[in-house]
Structure formats: structure tokens, C-alpha cells
């Protein structure tokens, strides 16, 4: 990538895709555009993710290319009543403003009615953002129709409704046509339908006009219900590819066109109108059921979106107002009453309550909230009332970030999908070749090899029927849907459980984890250590002539220094001094040494607070403190040494407690056959004591933050394998929650960030556990394994189906109507199998 190149990402909702070949066609066409850096199309979510250089391309260029390839973009429509329109120039100005907005495809403002009609792409701009832009232009927009509509869902629903209408029309004509054809062939019709038999015992032929009735019933199905397949086939062939539409158009047209000269009296024989109509109607039924099922794969996202509050009680200028959610601004004071949904993210400034956060974290118990605590938008207030200051609104809220993360994961491509993509690229041409080979073989070769074979009317007719069966039995759709549908459901299920996957590769790889490395502080333990012991070597004076107990003064000096530190152990010392009401002094020349400690000047002393390594680095002897250090460490306490003016004066012991659920979480990992390792900067004795309590298999202690990545590399390089080679070596997961863990999270094969940690850690991790519960690690691996199992089942079915049934059709074991039924329901099976993931318990 060129230095300084700006990159933008677009998410576009695509319409008109039917199979994996459509995915390949759109991706290939997009990548031909100069300025496209990456394009990934997902058949299950029906979205395209496009990274492009805005200096070379604009949105209309990308949309035009997709439309030229024969596909569409799902758009939403919004109508607004516009206040403050004074004249026609205002209307034209607003119209021009709307047209300039990224994601708006059309806009019309009518002065007479005072209304604006906007067509827009819902994945790029929302109705709330449209209202804000109208407001910025100096007008006021009132949305018609009440609550904001999910425009993309509405576009998909219109597509399903269209499929439903075509299916009903297809059934209206196909059922009587099929019954007429079957009754005719079985001689079940009244005598008026048949020609008189020239000799007793001879086959009775139907009258000439029966074929015309069948043509009249078949034509609307062929050219109205099936017209989409002709259009799709034409566009696919124009783009130099072949898709499912080509197979359906060829198969149904062969049966229909073959029947025409017989109907016109030019040839003798049997008409196959019912075959053509049944093929189209059955496949339309399959596509309708598939579309309905695919809609259910995104239910998790819909649930998350449904959590949003519609309005908020905001106090502005001393007055409480009820405002739409999109009008809440950062800094607003928001009031929340019992039973209400918290509208946006913020910090409590008044009152207290308990909040149900289970919809986001998976934690069933309500969380107590008081002044200073953070609250998350979309969570449910239980009993009390409180006010909070809004800190994140709109797309910045935790819920919006979660939704985006899940959508990104659902739209990404898993490595396991690569084989299906490679097969899909050549699938349709191979099927056409097999179909033509079946025609030629049955028409020309079989009569020579098997002269007495009982052909259907003639060898050509038999060959034609076999060719049609091959064309319609082949199903590239099942291969295209096998992976993305399972990923969509798996990622959505994860979100419901408080597990967020950044992409589908993380979802796939998590199931292969064999070693889990756990950071101690904040991951296994609560990360809120408290001071338990203070031991000094002598009495110190705070001022000349005044003697104070040495332990209190030592604690005060250490706390004065540590008030500038962000380390949990430093915060524990500061909290202990504050609890005792000690007056802390100013610090000069503060310096922190990562993984070792801090130093600075306090009240004339050169104070050093840190671990053994800190003292060794500075050459400070321990002066008889070693027995105390060993005793405290054997009790699983972390020892912090305090030195004044180059002499060790005492130790402060800090203990952290194991989180609720840590022991159970580690036990669950053992049940999954996973080795659990704890990594920490603590001394080995303290670490081993914690490990024994938690059930850890192995301890890596006294590791500096920058050394964690090196330890992971050592584990990844087991058996001499490099990190690049992912076969025959352990798949290592790192679980952590702090800034110091970010490099280790990135180095691991799967980085899992505990949600109670920092945004930096989350950004580096492919997986995030919102709740911070260690049991979530085992759930993550179990969910990944179940999703992988489902993907393998889907791929097996897709390949098995085609490998077995295409030859069976070519050999004459399937007639075209049965072939169409099998093809129609093969993709429905794949989607339905993926939907079973919604009900699993992990």
C-alpha cells in the first residue's frame, strides 16, 4: 500500500445473489476498478465489504459496477415533513444538500407539500443522520410513520414478498398443469381428451389441443415466474461467468423448447411442459424457504438492535425533556427511572440503583451502580432512579460497537471456506460439460452399445431428459452457504453469550486451541489487590524531632509516590493510605520502570517502591528482610519493597483474591482437553500459590510485560515449528485484560481480551469477553468447535450431494422433477442445519 494512501470502507447490502458464483462475479468485477484495495462478498448476509481509495473512486462508481454486473443495492426510503421551508430556493438548497450526502442515492423536496422524500443506502447512512443533516442545513425534519424502520430489513422483506408472489403464481399454474399431465399419461381424463384408438390395445394419444392447454399453463411460469433466471443467466454470461441461473435457464428451457415443435405439429412425440414448470416452481419454493431461513440467521443482530431505547429523559437548562435517542448529546444529564432502558453510555452523577446487564454481558445478576460508576446504553435499570452524564452516543456507544463487531465477523470470510470457493469457481462449467456429455452419450453412444435399451420415445429424448436432470440437480448454492450461514449464527450466538469475535477466522481458530495462557492480575484474580501487611526495619520521622510508627510513615511515603502510578498494586497502596486519612506529599522526579517499580523524591527522601528486580537493578541490599519476604510469598501475597535514600526500609504485602468463576472456568478448560498456563510478573512462590488455588497446570513467573510475547513464541515454536506453520504445533490462546497484555494478545494465535479491561487490549484481540468471566473462555472454545462441526457437516453435505446425485442424474436414476426438488431443498438443509446452532448450550 502506498504511503499516505487514505482508505475508506463501505458495507453495501446486495440484492439478486443466488449462489457462490454470484459472490465470485461481484468480487471479480469490483477488483477490476482502480482504487479497490479489497472486496469481500458474503452470500449469507448478502453484504459486500469494500476497502477503497476515495482519491480514485467514489461511491457511485462502485454501485454502478455492481449494477453492471447484474446485481442491485438494497435501499431504504424515508419521508420527512420539513419545517422552515420558506420558498423554492430553500427546497432546492435542501435537495442539493441531501444529494451530496454519502449514501443518499436520490432526494426530492416538494415545497407545496413541505415534504422530502429520500432514497438511501441504510448501511452507510441512517434516518437519524439524515434528520441531523437537515437540521444542520437550517431546517427541521419530522419523520413520517413513527418509529425508525430498519431499511435494510425492509428491502430484504420486499425481496422475500416478491419471491412469495412469484411462488404463488407459479403454484397457480403448475399444479393444474402437473395434474393434467399426470392424468393424461395415466389415461385418467375423460374420453373427450383422447383420440380414438385405431386398434384395440394400442396406446391412446391425447388430442392436439391438450398440448396447447399445457403450453398456455406453462408459458406464464416459464417467462414470468422464471424470468429472473433468464436475466440472471444473461448478466452472468455477459460477465464471463456461469451461475445457478444459467443451469436453471438451460434446464427448464430445454424441456420447454423441445415441447414447442411437437405442440405446433412439426414433430411427433411427448411434450414436457410440466417438467419445465415444475423445475422453476420447485426452485422458486426452495429459494423462498432459503430466504426465510437466511433471515433467521441474523436474529441475534436484530435482538441487539431491538435493545436500544427509543427516547431519553434529558435535563437541559433545568427542564426535563423527553428527546429522541439520536438527539442526546455528549455531556447531557440523562434521568433514568425504575424499569427503564438506559439510553446511552455514561457515568452516574446522582442516585444509585441496580442494573441488569445480562443482555450484553450474559451475567444474570444485576450490577450495583452508584455515583462515579459507568453505565452502558441498552441495559435495564431495575429498582432505583439515578442521573448520569452521557459520555458516548450514537455509533460510539458500547452497543453500537458490539453490533458493528458482530456484523464485521459475520461478513468476513473464514479460511475453511477457501475450498468451497475454489470448487464454486469451476463448478457450473463442469456441470454443463457433464450435462452435454450425458445428452451425447444417451443420444449417440447408448443405442450403439445397448441396441435393445428401452428409451423414452427415442434416444435423443432420453438424452435430453438426462441432460435436464443433470442441469437442475447441480447445486452451487449449498457450497456457497455452507460456511457463511454457520458463521453468522455462531457469531450471533456468541454475542448473546457476551462473546465477540472480531472476524470469522478467529471464530474458526478458537476451536483448535490446545494451550490457554492466562494473565494473573485481572484475569484469574479480581485485579483489585489490597494491602495486608506493612513491615519496617526501623522507626522513621516525618519531621525533625517527631517520631511516628515506622509502618505508617513508610506506607504514607510509598502511597505519595504511587498516587502517580496506574499499576493495580500501586493503586492498592494509595487506597490503603487514603482509607487511613493520611496526608500525601508531592512527588518530584517521578519515574516508572515497566514491570519493576517506581521511584521519585518525596519529602526530601529518594523513595524507591518495587520488586526484587527493581532493588537488584539499583543495587539496594535487602538488609535482613528476606525471611519476611519468603513468609509473605508463601501465603500467596505479592511483596513490594520500599527503599529510602538507597536503603531497604521495609515491605508492603498486597494480596489479590481469585475471581468468582475462575476455578470453574479452568476446570471447564481441562474438560475440553486444554492445558492451562498462568503467566505473571509476580515471583514464583506467589504465582505457584495462586496457581494451586485455581487449578493451573503450569506457571511462568517473573516475566516482564515485554517478555510475555517471547514466552508465547516459545510455546508456538514447540516441536521446531514456526509461528507461520500452523500444522502439528500447539494453537496458543492468550487471555488478558491490561495495556501490558496488548502485544501478547496480538502475538498469540487467538487473543482473548477480558471485557473489564482496556480498549487497547480489546483492539488487539480477535475475541472479547464482555463480562470478564473466565468461564467465557471455555464457552468460546466450545462454541467455536460446535460452529466448526456445523460447517464441516454443511460442506460434507454440499459436496456429497453433488458428487453422488450429479452422476445419478446423468445415469438416469433421477427424473428432472425429482432433481429440481432435491436441488431446491439442498440449500434449505444447509441453512436449517446452521440454524440449529441457535439452540445449543455451551
BELSULGI-V369392 format. One record per run of one state. SS is the DSSP state (H for helix, E for strand, L for the rest). FROM is the first residue (numbers start at 1). LEN is the number of residues. If there is no record, write none. Layout:
SS/FROM/LEN ; SS/FROM/LEN
This chain:
L/1/7 ; E/8/8 ; L/16/4 ; H/20/12 ; L/32/4 ; E/36/7 ; L/43/4 ; E/47/6 ; L/53/6 ; H/59/10 ; L/69/3 ; E/72/2 ; L/74/2 ; E/76/8 ; L/84/4 ; H/88/13 ; L/101/3 ; E/104/7 ; L/111/4 ; E/115/6 ; L/121/6 ; H/127/10 ; L/137/3 ; E/140/4 ; L/144/7 ; H/151/35 ; L/186/5 ; H/191/3 ; E/194/1 ; L/195/11 ; E/206/1 ; L/207/1 ; H/208/18 ; L/226/1 ; H/227/12 ; L/239/5 ; H/244/20 ; L/264/9 ; H/273/25 ; L/298/1 ; H/299/8 ; L/307/4 ; E/311/6 ; L/317/2 ; E/319/6 ; H/325/3 ; L/328/5 ; E/333/4 ; L/337/4 ; E/341/1 ; L/342/3 ; E/345/7 ; L/352/1 ; E/353/4 ; L/357/1 ; H/358/4 ; L/362/5 ; E/367/3 ; L/370/4 ; E/374/2 ; L/376/4 ; E/380/2 ; L/382/4 ; E/386/7 ; L/393/1 ; H/394/3 ; L/397/1 ; H/398/14 ; L/412/3 ; H/415/35 ; L/450/9 ; H/459/15 ; L/474/2 ; H/476/21 ; L/497/2 ; E/499/3 ; L/502/2 ; H/504/7 ; L/511/4 ; E/515/5 ; H/520/5 ; E/525/1 ; L/526/4 ; E/530/7 ; L/537/3 ; E/540/4 ; L/544/2 ; E/546/3 ; L/549/1 ; H/550/13 ; L/563/5 ; H/568/12 ; L/580/7 ; E/587/7 ; L/594/3 ; E/597/6 ; L/603/2 ; E/605/6 ; L/611/1 ; H/612/7 ; L/619/7 ; H/626/9 ; L/635/3 ; E/638/7 ; L/645/2 ; E/647/9 ; L/656/2 ; E/658/1 ; L/659/3 ; H/662/10 ; L/672/3 ; E/675/5 ; L/680/4 ; H/684/11 ; L/695/3 ; E/698/3 ; L/701/6 ; H/707/10 ; L/717/1 ; H/718/3 ; L/721/11 ; E/732/5 ; L/737/2 ; H/739/9 ; L/748/2 ; E/750/5 ; L/755/4 ; H/759/6 ; L/765/2 ; E/767/3 ; L/770/5 ; H/775/36 ; L/811/5 ; H/816/24 ; L/840/3
